[in-house]
Amino acid sequence: MSLFRTKNLDNMVASAATPGGLKKVLGPTDLILMGIGAIIGTGIFVLTGAGALTAGPALTVSFIVAAIACGFAAMCYAEFASTVPVAGSIYTYSYATLGELVAWMIGWDLLLEYGLATSTVASGWSGYFQSLMSGFGLEIPKVLSAAPGALPGVQTYMNLPALCIMLLLTWMLSLGVRESARVNNVMVIIKTVVVLLFIFVGVKHVAPANWHPFAPFGVNGIMSAAAVVFFAFIGFDAVTSAAEEVKRPERDLPIGIIGSLLICTVLYVIVAGIMTGIVPFKLFEGVDHPVSLALQHAGENWFAGWIDLGAILGMTTVILVMAYGQTRIIFAMSRDGLLPAKLSTVHPKYGTPFFATWMVGIVFGLMAAFVPLNVLAELVNIGTLAAFCLVSVAVIVLRKKRPDLKRAFRCPGVPVVPAIAVVFCLALMSFLSALTWIAFGIWLVIGLVVYFGYARSRSKLHGQ
């Protein structure tokens, strides 16, 4: 039996409409805010400093390059998500077009990507939270303030705040997506207001001289920064994980995907321009709060605390949405027999994959608590870029295999637009370090071992 056997698309679409599954409670506003919730966070509040050191004031161009790559991929995502409104995101789409083995490998890739993203952001959240608390004269004992080895010369046992925020958000997600979406919407609105206030306050302090030279490290610097700040856009794909819980997926999913990406791109470019216009880019060396630094440099200390609050809320929503996305991918893989059946059981009261949600929260909460995760952005990025390449290829394949399939949203310019998406993603991947490629390769090898040693023999598709 072929390793690349695919699922029946018509049955997949029909199964999404079958009663008794996940509850359909989300609308277009929820999806846009969910996307913004996942996108605006670590990228805008932390990685802008590292990006400025790599590209200089041309960081604005780096954000545009990363956004273009995401934009082309987003149109491919939108076609798939509106056509096959089933939980699982790119895993499910790959299963329908490229076969079970490819789907397994990309699902395995996404498990690492989403998990490490939540753990990394939880660690960053802890730092901002402790900084905010110190402003009120409150401090967490040093031994509970960071993962072992995270603070040179300081004895620490665990990052307690990181673990606590992971478990709190896990509890919220386990109670229901509707309830989690409401909390997410409130936090997204607040943090977006904080970003807009930064723009309003900061623009008055811009010194155009700080933008010269604009691209001190040339094209290489711009592309290298784009490969790093690409992390700032991860999240819009998590919207597609909600496909099975959307009231009108054929209309609302494209709106959520493209709308959230456009809004965040505009905000990123403006914030990066203002930030590098206030502070000479070299001063961001060793700074993990570049946006706050810009306001402090401008003498707006009164507002720096509000930026810290916005960063905390921003990172909270990123953890919430990325953890949500991961549980839905695990749900889909389990439902296909590739992971234990327990992971796809739905709670009779809350209508959520209760066990999978808590498993994700506990495992990656412990990683955030006990493992210092300092430089994981590249590893997360390479997994996401690989996923974007696959979904773009899958759109071309499905147009050839099933031209008759009803598509509520059609990606324009097929096969040119998907091909451009692949080129952009591969170009960004080429600027990532060799160590990142090696680590990614090791994870994929482990995935192959698990597939042939466990998943394939239990697959429902191969059991048919």
PENORJO-V870558 format. One line per field, one symbol per residue. ss: DSSP state (h for helix, s for strand, l for the rest). phi: phi as a letter, one per 20 degrees, with the letter a starting at -180 (. if undefined). burial: b if it has 24 or more other ideal C-beta (glycine too) atoms within 12 Angstrom, else e. A space follows every 50 residues. Layout:
ss = ???
phi = ???
burial = ???
This chain:
ss = llllllllhhhhhhhhlllllllllslhhhhhhhhhhhhllhhhhhhhhh hhhhhhhhhhhhhhhhhhhhhhhhhhhhhhhhhllllllhhhhhhhhllh hhhhhhhhhhhhhhhhhhhhhhhhhhhhhhhhhhlllllllhhhslllll llllllllshhhhhhhhhhhhhhhhlhhhhhhhhhhhhhhhhhhhhhhhh hhhhhllhhhhllllllhhhhhhhhhhhhhhhhllhhhhhhhhhhsllhh hhhhhhhhhhhhhhhhhhhhhhhhhhhhllhhhhlllllhhhhhhhhlll hhhhhhhhhhhhhhhhhhhhhhhhhhhhhhhhhhhlllllhhhhllllll lllhhhhhhhhhhhhhhhhhllllllhhhhhhhhhhhhhhhhhhhhhhhh hllllllllllllllhhhhhhhhhhhhhhhlllhhhhhhhhhhhhhhhhh hhhhhhhhllllll
phi = .ffdfdffffffffffeffoeffecddffgfffffffeefaggeecffff fffedmgfggfgffffffgfffffffgffffeecfcgplfgfffffcdof fffgffffffgfgfffffffffffggfffffffffdmdceggfdebfgnf dgmcfcdaefgfffffffffffffeqfffffffgfffffffffffffgff ffffdfdgffedffcfdmfffffffffefggfdfqffffffegfdefcff dffgffffffffffffffffffffffeedggffegmddcfffgffffene ffeffffgffffffffffggfffgffffffgffffenecgfgfdfdffee mcfgfffffffffefffffddfdecdgfffffffffffffffffffffff fcfeffcfcdffmfeffgffgfffffffffeefffffffffffffgffff ffecfffdffffef
burial = eeeebbbebeebbebbeeeebbbbbbbbebbbbbbbbbbbbbbbbbbbbb bbbbbbbbbbbbbbbbbbbbbbbbbbbbbbbbbbbbbbbbbbbbbbbbbb bbbbbbbbbbbbbbbbbbbbbbbbbbbbbbbbeeeeeeebeeebbbbeeb eeeeebebbbbbbbbbbbbbbbbbebbbbbbebbbebbbbbbebbebbbe bbeebbeeebbeebbbbeeebbbbbbbbbbbbbbbbbbbbbbbbbbbbbb ebbbbbbbbbbbbbbbbbbbbbbbbbbbbbbeebeebbbbbbbbbbbbeb eebbbbbbbbbbbbbbbbbbbbbbbbbbbbbbbbbbbbbeeebbbbeeeb bbbbbbbbbbbbbbbbbbbbbbbeebbbbbbbbbbbbbbbbbbbbbbbbe ebeebebbbbbeebeebbebbbbbbbbbbebbeeebeebbeebbeebeee beeebbeebbbbee
